[in-house]
């Protein structure tokens, strides 16, 4: 998270918006106090659900490794694409 005064935001708006689009959180301050948070809009993506899904995949991976099961990248991609036909 980066704090930026309003005066700097006015001068570097395009640069700061691009940083937010890359996932950085920008907090715009006025007189040193946070007033606005600039974050990218995730089109059609619920960030909480995405985070939970990634955590679930990480747990699955750990469980599989504990059982000595390995999966190739090609197999994982095939599984992912199964529901897209």
C-alpha positions in Angstrom: 0.0 0.0 0.0 1.3 3.4 -1.0 0.3 6.7 0.5 0.1 9.6 -1.9 -0.8 13.2 -1.2 -3.6 14.7 -3.3 -1.1 17.1 -5.0 1.0 14.2 -6.1 -2.0 12.3 -7.3 -3.0 15.2 -9.5 0.4 15.3 -11.1 0.7 11.5 -11.5 -2.8 10.3 -11.9 -2.2 8.1 -14.9 0.9 6.4 -13.4 -1.0 5.8 -10.1 -4.1 4.4 -11.9 -1.8 2.0 -13.8 -0.2 0.9 -10.5 -3.7 0.2 -9.1 -4.6 -1.8 -12.2 -1.5 -4.0 -11.6 -2.9 -4.7 -8.1 -1.2 -2.1 -6.0 -3.4 -0.3 -3.4 -3.0 3.5 -3.4 -4.2 5.6 -0.5 -4.7 9.2 -1.3 -4.1 11.5 1.7 -5.2 15.1 2.4 -3.1 16.9 5.1 -1.5 13.6 6.0 -4.8 11.8 6.7 -6.1 8.9 4.4 -9.2 10.0 2.5 -9.5 7.8 -0.6 -8.4 4.3 -1.5 -7.6 3.6 -5.1 -7.9 -0.1 -6.2 -8.6 -1.8 -9.5 -12.1 -2.9 -10.3 -12.2 -6.7 -10.8 -14.7 -7.2 -13.7 -16.9 -10.1 -12.8 -14.5 -11.5 -10.2 -15.3 -11.8 -6.6 -11.9 -11.3 -5.0 -12.9 -13.1 -1.8 -14.2 -16.1 -3.7 -11.0 -16.1 -5.8 -8.8 -16.0 -2.7 -10.8 -18.9 -1.1 -10.5 -20.9 -4.3 -6.7 -20.4 -4.4 -6.4 -21.4 -0.7 -8.5 -24.5 -1.4 -6.1 -25.4 -4.3 -3.1 -24.9 -2.1 -4.6 -27.2 0.6 -5.4 -29.8 -2.1 -1.9 -29.7 -3.3 -0.5 -30.2 0.2 -2.8 -33.1 0.8 -1.8 -34.8 -2.5 1.9 -34.3 -1.7 1.4 -35.8 1.7 -0.1 -38.9 0.1 2.7 -39.1 -2.4 0.5 -38.2 -5.4 2.0 -36.1 -8.1 0.1 -34.4 -11.0 1.8 -33.0 -14.1 1.0 -29.5 -15.4 -0.7 -31.1 -18.5 -3.0 -33.2 -16.3 -4.0 -30.2 -14.2 -4.7 -28.1 -17.3 -6.8 -31.0 -18.7 -8.8 -31.2 -15.5 -9.3 -27.4 -15.6 -10.6 -27.5 -19.2 -12.9 -30.5 -18.7 -15.8 -28.3 -17.7 -15.3 -25.9 -20.6 -16.4 -28.1 -23.4 
